[in-house]
Amino acid sequence: APRASKVLQDSYHDAEVGKDVDGHLLLGISIAAMRDFVTREGLDAGTSTLQVADRVRTITEASGKSYCESLVASRERVKGKRAVAGATFFCSHAQTCSFLE
């Protein structure tokens, strides 16, 4: 991913104000790209987040980049739109829970 930096907003912990952030940390994967990943990898409601993390590690192991960075590098598009753009939401899953729920 292209390097970029952003100054963290004052709403963050005081120790972090003014700290530069690597550009790839500000990117997000579109819902369409996530759905494409689910279909391509054959995931279902029984697939845990831990299992998805293992698949992503396998996919990204050779490049040493995040899955998001690899999508940027490939310039992948899903349904005519960029697979990656500036993040607007952060989602987290407990690793033992279903990835799709």
Residue, then its C-alpha position, 0 to 999 in steps of 0.5 A: a500500500p502506498r505509505a501515508s500518514k495521518v495525525l491522530q485526532d485529539s479524541y485519542h489517548d493524549a499519549e497518542v496525539g500527533k503520532d504518525v500512523d502507517g497508511h495501510l492501517l487507515l484502509g478498509i476492505s469493502i463489504a463487497a470484497m468481504r462477500d467475495f472473499v466468503t464466496r471464494e473461500g467457501l465459508d459458511a456460518g460454521t466457519s469461526t473467525l479463528q479459521v478465517a484468520d488461519r486462511v488469511r495467514t496462509i494467503t498472505e504468508a509469502s508476501g508478508k503483507s496484510y490481506c488489505e495491502s495485498l488487495v491494494a497491490s493487486r488493484e482488485r475490484v469487486k463489481g466494478k468498485r475498489a476492494v479497498a478504500g479509506a476505512t469508515f468502520f472497525c469490526s472485530h470478532a471473537q475468534t471462537c464465534s462464527f465469522l458470518e454472524 
